[in-house]
C-alpha cells in the first residue's frame, strides 16, 4: 500500500486542512473509496496511528481516506464552519479528481467512523444516499441531534463538580446544532425515516457493553427495527477504547467487501 498526507484548502472551512490516504499499489483502478472518520478529540492521523488499518486493507482494491474534521460533528454548524460540506463537497470532489476512484457510482463509496465519527458516518450516508452505498458506526454517538439541548437540564443535574464543563459542552453543541435539533437535518432518526427505501444505504453498527454510548446504540437499533430498516447491529465486550475499534474495524471491512465488490 502507498500512504500520503493530502494538505489542501477547503472553501467550506475557509482554511487549510488535511486528510491521510491509503492507496492500493500494484492494482489497476478505478477503486472504491472508504471515508474513515475520527472521533471528537482526534484528527486525521489517529486511525493510522492507533490501529492497523493499513495492514487490514493491504490486499483490497480500496482507497481509504481519513479526513480531519476538528470538533465539527461532520455538520454544517449554525454558527461556525460548514464541516459537512467540507467532506461531501470539498474533499470528495478533490479525491475524485486526484485519484482513480469510482466517482460516478454510488456503489463505489462508503463511510465509517467511531464515536463522533460513527454519528458522522450514519449522518452522511443517510443524508446523502446518492453518494454512499453503506455506512458503519463503531461506538457511535447516535443520539446527537435527537434530543433538545436545554440549559435547564444542565443546571439541575446536581453535579457541581463538572457543572462548568457541562455548560461549555452545551454551548458548543448549541452553536453547531441549535437548541432544538430534533427532527431536523442532523437527526439520524428523522433522516432514516426520510431516506427513500430504494436508496437506503446498508447500515452496520456495534458498541461495547461497557461503553457509555451503549444506550444510544440500543435505542437506534430498536428504532430501525420498528421502522423496518434492515441493518446489522452487534454488541461486544469492551469500552470506548482503541483496542475495541482496532478489532472491530476489521468486521466493517468485511461488511463493505461484497457491497463494494472488492473480491
PyMOL commands that set and color helices and strands:
alter all, ss='L'
color gray80, all
select helices_A, chain A and resi 46-50+53-56+83-98+106-108+116-127+151-155+163-177+188-194+197-199+214-227+242-260
alter helices_A, ss='H'
color red, helices_A
select strands_A, chain A and resi 2-10+15-23+32-37+62-67+109-114+134-138+202-208+232-236
alter strands_A, ss='S'
color yellow, strands_A
deselect
rebuild
show_as cartoon
